[in-house]
Amino acid sequence: MISPTSVQRRFCPLSRRRLLFDAGAGFGWVALSWLTQREALAAAAVRGADPASRPGQAPHFAPRAKRVIQIFAVGGMSHVDTLDYKPELSRRNGKPFNMTTFFGQAGHLFGSPFEFRRNRESGLWVSSLLPHLRGCADKLTLIQSMVSNSANHMPAVAQMNTGFALSGFPSMGAWISYGLGTENEDLPAFVVLPDPADHPWGSGLQWGSSFLPASHQGTPFRTSGDALADLTTPESVRPEGRRASLEWLARMNRIHQRENPGDSSLQARISSYELAARMQLSVPEIADIERESESTRSLYGLDSKETEALGRRCLLARRMLERGVRFVQVYHGGTKKTWDAHSRLESHHTKMALEYDRPVAGLLQDLDSRGMLEDTLVLGVTEFGRTPVAQGGTLGRDHHPECFTCWLAGAGLKRGFIYGASDELGYKPAENPVTIYDYHATVLHLLGIDHKRLTYYHNGIERRLTDVHGRAVTELLA
């Protein structure tokens, strides 16, 4: 007969003390297992795991920038009236000039009505429209030879955002989210702050993910009231009822997952619901900019009716970056309130620049003072420039994709530097033309991404942000 003691020794060769120790230490092994599993998933993504579920990749090389703010001046900011000083255009004001324009109403040459002055440190010329931006022009890197493929707003805005003039391709923010993933678990990787007075041409198409997994599309936030629609539980819904509903939904999801183990779309949907739940706690705190000091709020122009709206978006963008958001897109203007100045350019651009100048300069100064500009890339873009000639008999300018100016600031760039040049009238690039493909390749390069290697297989094609074009303009790098 076998004694109970011998059975215990044969099948449980642990002492009571050893059993208690292993049980307690086991929690550490569980935590370690979770961490290594998460790292294994990330490594599998780099090796090319299921694109619908991959959490992001490591950079291809050491990045100079970790995060991005893009400020989009919608409608076509005039380069020759803001950041591209053309004294010859003023000298030849009113003289005839033969060129084809978008609306076919080319008038005579139209010298800028605004005075240009130099920044003391860098020597960059900036118009009187942007005195605050001129004050921090030593932080800017200007590209004065940008070229777009379209003179029409919708395709031009689409190309600046997605690399394609045809709508329906993933936005740059979605590509960056897909390529690098997120640095936080409580907020999206890609956030959009539209102008509350208007939306750009194409609205959500401009921050969509298209054929990339839906989790990488931009999440639009409000800048007044609730930051996200339906974020707050309605007063009519009792907490215990909402909790019971969520628990029931979780049970149904688990059952569906067990019965359909190959369905990755459900897991993506569950992840988005979980993120939304976490955002209910994180977003209200981030959106509460009343916590900022009075001096910071003033720096962004929150004490002025004209600058308060964009200033709030720029300040909110900085707060999001601090909490791990990878890419924030800030819009100024849209289809109605716009930089599109076909007539009365002087009064029109004066109004738009008044809203734009102080908040954008405040953002640059604030990032710099906090040490964030060292690894934050700030982009100042518009879809095209404006003609050096007046539009017909008006004192406005038509669309001009053949040459315009965009700027960058921050992470690893030469400060107070100009790359490329337009001719003496601001009509065509005189040297080093930069396409939007080149611009996007440069942004990705600063983030440590080789634009030729960031691809997604779709409909038989290895798609990428830069299509089959583009080069990183490394001459901009410090």
N, C-alpha and C positions, 0 to 999 in steps of 0.2 A: 504494500500500500504506500502511495506517495503522499508525503506530508504536505500540508498547505505551505509550510515554510520553504520547502524545496521547490515547489511550483513558483512561489514568489521570487526565489533567487534565479530560477531558470528564465523566467519571462520578464522580470523587472530587476535587472542587475544593478540598480541604482540605490544608493542609501537615501534615507529621508532628507538628509541635509543637501545631498547633490540634486535631488529632485526639486527641492524648493529653490536652489540657486539657479538651475537651468530654466525653471519657469519664470523667475524674475528677470533674468538676463534675456529671455526670449523676446521681450518687447523691443529691446534694442536691435535684435536680429530682424524682427518684423519691419522696423523703421528702415534699417539698412537695405532690406530686400526691396522696399518700396522705392528708395532712392536709386538703387542700381537698376531697377526695372524701368524707371523713368529715363535714366541715362541711356539704357539699351534702346528704348524707343527712339530717342533723339538720334542715336548713332545709326539706327536702321533707316531713319529718314534721310540722313546724309548719304547712305549707300543706295538710296532709291526705293524706299518702301512705298506702299500705296500712297499716291499723291493726295488722296482725299483725306488722309488721316495724319499726314506728317506734320510735326509741330514746328518746323523751321529747320534751317541748316546753319552750320557754322560758316562764318565768312570765308571766302577763298584766300584772303590774305589779311594782314593786320589793318583794321579799319582806322580811319582818322575821325570819323563821325560815328556816334552811337544812335543818334536820333535826329529827326528832321522836322522843321516847321516850314511849310510852303505858304506864302502869302500871294494870293492870286488877285491881281487888279483886272477885273473882268470888263471887257469892252474895247481894249486896245489903248493903253496909256501911250501918249505921244512921247517918243524918245527925244525928239528935237526940242521939246519944251520942258524936259525934266532932267535927263542925265547924259545927253549927248550934245554938247555945246557946239553950235555951228555959226560962228560970226559971219562967214561968207554968205549964208542964207539970209541973214539980216541985211548985209550990204547989197544983195541982189533982190531985195524985197520988191514985189510988184513986177518983176521982169518975167517974160514968157519962158516956159520950159515945157518941152514935149515929153509927156509920159502918159501911159495908160493907167487909169484908176478903176477901182471896183465898180463904181456907179457911172463911170464914163463921163465925169463932170470935172475934168482937170482945169483948174484955173491957173493963175500966175503964182510964182514963188511967193511964199508967205513966211516972212521972218518971224521968229518967236517974239511974242509980246512980253516975255518975261526976262528979267535980268539974271545973268549967270554970275556966280561968284565961286572962288576957290575955297576948298577946305584948307585950313592953315597947315595941318600936319601932312596931309597926303598930296595936296595940290589938285585934287580932283575938282572939276567944275560941276556945280549943281545949281539948278534953277532956283529962283526966289520962291517958286511954288513949294519947295521942300526944305525950308530953313533948318528944321530939326534933323532931318536926314543928312543935310550937308554937314551939320555939326559932328556927326559920327561917320562921315564918309571915309575916314581912315580905317574903318572896320570893313569896308565894302570891297568886293571884287566885281568889277563891271565887265560884262561881255557886250561890246558895242557893235557886234557884227552878226547878230542872231538872224536866222532865216527860217520862215515857216512855209509850209506847203499850200496853205489856203488863205484866201482873202475874205472868207465867209466866217462869221462868228462861230457857228455850231461846229463845223469841222476843225477850225483852228483851235478852239478851246479843247476839243476832243484830242487833237494831236498833242497839245501841251500836257494834257493829263495822262494820255494812254499811249502815245507814240504813233497813233494812227488817226488820220483824218476821218476815216469811216467809224461811226459810233459802234459800240458794242464790244470793245476790247478791254482787258483789265487795266485799271488805273495804276499809276506808278506806286501809290500807297499800298495797293493790293499786292503788287509784285514784291515790294519790300517786306510786307508782312509774310507773304509766302516764303520768301527767301531766308528771312532771319527769325521769324517767329516773334514771340512777345517776351517782354522782360517782366511781366506781372501777371497775376492770376485773377485780378479783380477788375480789369479794364480791357477794352479791345486794344489791339496793336495799332489800329488805324482809326483815327477820329476826325470827323469833319465838322467845321464850324461855319455854316453858311451865313450870309448876310441876312439878318432877320427881315429886312425890307424887301428882299428879292432873292431869286435863285439864278444860277448861271444857266446858259443854254444847255439843255439836256438833263439838268438837275441830277438825279441819282445815277444816271449813266456815267457822270464824270467821276464818281468815286466807287463805281461798281467793281465786282470781281470777275464778271463775264464767265469764261470757262474755268477759271481757277476755283478752288473750293470756296463755297459761299462764306465760310468763316473769315475770309481775308478781305471782304468788302468793307468800305468805310462805314462807320457808325455816326450818323449826323446827331449832333447835340444842339439843344436850344441854349440861348444865352440870356434868356429871361424866363422866369417861372421855373417849372420843373425842367431840368436839363434834358431829360428824355421823356418822350410821350409815354404815358401809361406806366411810369416808373413807380409812382406812389399808389398804394392800394386804396381804392375808393372807400369812403367812409361807410358806405352801405354794406361792405363786405366785412364780416366779423373775422378776427384773427384765427379763431379755432376752425372756422369754415374754410378759410384759405389754406390753412395747414393741412386739413383733411383732404382737400382737393389735390394739393401737391403730392401728398403721400400716396393717394390713389393713382395719380398719373405715374409716379415713380414705379409702383408695382406693375402697372400695365406695360411700361417701357421695359422692365426687367423680363417680363414674360415674353414680350416680342423679341427681345434680344436672344433669349434662350432658343426660341423657335426659328429665328432667322440669324444665325451667327455670322453670315457673310454680308449682312446689310450694314455698311459703314455709314450710310446717311443718317440712320437713327442715332448712332453715337454722336455724330456731329451736331444733330439737333439737340440731343440731351446736353451736350457740352455748352451749346449756346444758351439753353435755359438755365444751366447752372451759373454761367457767367452773368446772365441777367439778374439772378438772385443775389449774387455777390455785389453787383453794381448798385443794387438798392441801398447798400450800406456805403459804398465807396464814392459814388457820384455826388450825392448831396454835399458831402464834405469838400470835395474838389471844387464844386460849383459855388461854394460859399466864399466869394472873394472879399466879402466884408471883413474877413479876418486879416486881410492885408493891411499894412500900415498906410497912413494917410499920404506919406511921401511917395510910396510905391503906386498908390492909386492915382495920384497926381501925375507921376511920371508917365503913365499910360494915357492920360487925358480923361480920366473918369470924372473930373470936375467940370467938364465942358460938354454942352449939348451936342456940339458938332463931332467931337472925338469919342464920346462915351461908348458908342456901340462897338466900333472897331477896337477901341482900347480894352473893352471887356473881353472880346474874343482873343486878343493877343495875350492878355494876362491869364486867361483861362488856358490858353495853349501852353504857356510856361508852367503852370501848375500841373498840367497833365504830363508833360515831359518829366517833371520831378518825380512823378509816381509811376514811371515806367512805360508810358505810351510811346510807341516807336515812331509814329508818323502822324502829324497833325496838319490838316489842311484848313487854312483860313481864307475865306472869300471876302473880297470887298467889291460890292456891286453885283449886278446880275443883268437881266434882260431889260429892265426898266430904269433902275438907278444904276447908271453905267458910265464907264470912261469913254463911251462911244460919242465923240464930239464932231458931228458932221456940220455943225454950225455953232456960232458963238463959243468958240473954243476957249477964249480967255475967261469968261465967267464960268463956263462949265468945268474946266480943269481946275479953276481956283476952288470951286466948291468941293470937288472930289479930292483934291490934294489936301485941303484943310482937314478932311476926315481921316486921311491916310497918314499924313506926315508924322504927327506927334505920337500916335500909338506904335507905329513901326519903329521909329527911332527909340521910343521908350523900351520896347521889347529888346532891341539890340543892346542898349545900355544896361538893362536889368540882367540879361543873360551874362554880359561881360563882367559885371560887378560881382556876380555869384560864382564866377569861374565856370559857368556852363557853356560859354561860347567856345571853349577849348574842344569840346567833343559834341557840340550841337551844330548842325548845318541849317542855316536859314536861307530860304530861296525867295527871291522877289521876282515874280513872273507876270507876264501878260500874254495874250494870245498873238498879238502882232503890234506893230507901231502905227504911225500915221504919216500921211504923205507930206513931203516938203512943199507941196503946192496947196493952195486953197481949193476947197471943193466948189467948183463953179464960181458964182459971185458971192459966196458966203465967206465968213471969217472962221470957217471950220476946216477940218482935215478928213480925208477919206481913209479907208483901211489900207495898211501898207505892210504886207508880209515879207517884202524883199529885203528889209533891213530894220532891225529894232534892237532895243537894249533890255537885257535881264541882268539881275545882280544876284550875288551869293555872299554869304558872310559866315565866318566861324571856322570850324574844324579843319585845320591843316591847309588853309588857303592863304595866298599872298594878300595882305591887307593893303588897302589904298592902291589897288592895282587895276589896270585896264588891259583886257585882252581883246585883240581884234580892233578894227576901226571901220567906220563908215566913210564914204567919200565926203567932200567938202559941203555937200548939201544934205547929207543923211539919207541919200536915195538908195545906194547900193553899198555892200561891203567893199572897202578898199583893200583890206587884207584880212586873212584868217577867218573866212566865214565859218560860223558855227551853226549846224543844223540842230533841230530839237532832238534828233537821235544822238548827236554828240553831247548835248546837254544832259540827257538822261543817262548816257554811259558814264559821264563824269560824276553825276550824283551817286550812281551805284558804286563807282570806283572809290569814292570817299567813304562809303559804307563797307568797303572791303569785298565788294562783289564784282566779279568779271562779268560784264553784261552779256558776253557770248555764251557763258556757262549757266546763266540763270534762265532755264527753259522749262516749258511744260508741253507735253505731247498732246495735241488736239487736232482731230480730224486729219490725221496723217501728216501733220507738220509739227516740228519742234518750234513752238512759238516762243518769242521773247519780247521784252519791252521795246527793244530797239529794232525790231523786225530783222532785216538782213543788213543793216547799216550801222553807222556810228563808230566813234572812237572816243576814249576818255581824253579830255583836254588836260593833260598832265602839266602843261605850262602854267596852270593856275595854282599849282601846289607850292607851298612854301618849302 
